[in-house]
């Protein structure tokens, strides 16, 4: 479960931000992951809850957004949103897709602190 390591890294960043902004506790954390990262939101949620039972992040709300896979065909220019990855354009069939969203994003969008 690589989600545990991801959450540990996220919590390190959160703790740094608490110190920088002289916060006492975290109220809400919003995360974004690309669909192709294969991150399981349920596993992120489980790891987050397990690792934040005590301390300044305990009780914080976790919002997870999975960014859909979006691409543009390098041949015909067709833009598409995919349920699962394919390298070929569904419009012209032969064209290669350039994936511009939902690929490898892993980011903290916001941290609400008090």
C-alpha positions, 0 to 999 in steps of 0.5 A: 500500500503505497498510499501510506507513504504518500500520506506520511509525506503529506503530513510532513508538509502539513506540519511544516505549514503549521509551523510557518503559519503559526497554526495550532490545528488543521481543519481541512485538507484538500488533495488532488490525484490524477486518475492514472496514479492508481491511488485508491481514495479509500486507502488514502482516507484510511491511512490519513485517519490512522496517522492523525488520531492525535495531534494537530491534524486529528479530526481534520476533514479530508477532501480527495479529488480524482482528476479525470484523464484528459488528452488531445490528439496530436493528429486531429486535435480532438480533445477527449476525457477517458474512463481509462487510458488509451494511447490512441485517439477515439475520434481518428483512431490512428492519432496519438493522444497527449495526456494533459490531465489525470496523469501523474498529479499528486498535490495538496490543493489547500490546507485550512488551519486555525 
